[in-house]
């Protein structure tokens, strides 16, 4: 027996209502904030991701699905959605549009992770990017978009974590202070953090191991080492968030797992589980477009895992609208009645009435049982006598009451 590959899942029909509900809310929120959809391919040149996400990150070092195609090209299945959007922005000359250009996506993401609840090797993300301006009001708007999206879905008890990790001017100074601080604790750090100290010191703050977390809690804070511009930017952002009445918490250990971030970083987490099951995260990446070969172009964005959203909708018992499905079943007895069923089902569907017709040669009792299981509202029953009389029997499935009606009245009644 074949099974789905580890860390992936089938999205069964009974789960689909959640997906359609979220897609609908994504479309609504994007329309409200002026984002347009951009769909990029599932794979790109490996270099696009290694350069943007960063060589020293877990994603690039351990998690990318990379292979050589038959033409000898190094290809990687998309491990995140921001770099492809920036590539498309440059490739299609979107810098010539009024800025910021606002783009969104719902897309599959591939990361070779250790699978666990809410962590998969293929997951889906809703993400959006606002490219072309460094106004902190845009940061506030991007954060507000995420917050309002989760509220619109009905989620509550969320916490908004915020930090500023500076820019290429002030970050090196901060990293020196951070490394000096950690030099006193090298023996206490976990093995991953020992490597981080050398390769990616900012990520030391992000370690989930209790002892490392204790050390991180007392570490120097990036916001105390911001240059004048970054400091002003962060203060303005906080003021805008207050104006928007968004209840943020400044978290000095929030640094995110991708290297392209500058200044603002933020995450939205369920209050109960915290960072282990972050609903979504994002931040500024003011240097990325330039690193990919464009002109200096500041930008900011956010992404959220759809499976994580569904997990939280279920945990919080939030009902989602049921998907529309056929409400009429046609049962039949006899060959002539079967012919009539085939014709009637087609006519009703052409007139916009969803119908499930009895297929096979089950007894009437079995057909009615099937109709019941399908949850239809009405069953139309056709037998030889009805055909002779030009009638059908219409059965209300909730009350089990039946009445005989003329076949040409059926459509009107069902509508
Ligand atoms: P990220 O934090 O790596 O950011 O992923 C965004 C969200 O995707 C996470 O908060 C989480 O909800 C979900 N997610 C990540 N990995 C998994 C997984 N293995 N299984 C299930 N869900 C997962 C980014 O990818 C950035 N591109 C976000 C961004 C957009 N920054 C700026 N613009």
Boltz pocket constraint, residues with backbone or C-beta under 6 A from the ligand:
constraints:
  - pocket:
      binder: B
      contacts: [[A, 79], [A, 80], [A, 81], [A, 82], [A, 111], [A, 113], [A, 118], [A, 119], [A, 120], [A, 121], [A, 122], [A, 123], [A, 124], [A, 125], [A, 127], [A, 128], [A, 129], [A, 257], [A, 258], [A, 278], [A, 279], [A, 280], [A, 281], [A, 282], [A, 283], [A, 300], [A, 301], [A, 302], [A, 303], [A, 304], [A, 305], [A, 306], [A, 307], [A, 308]]
      max_distance: 6.0
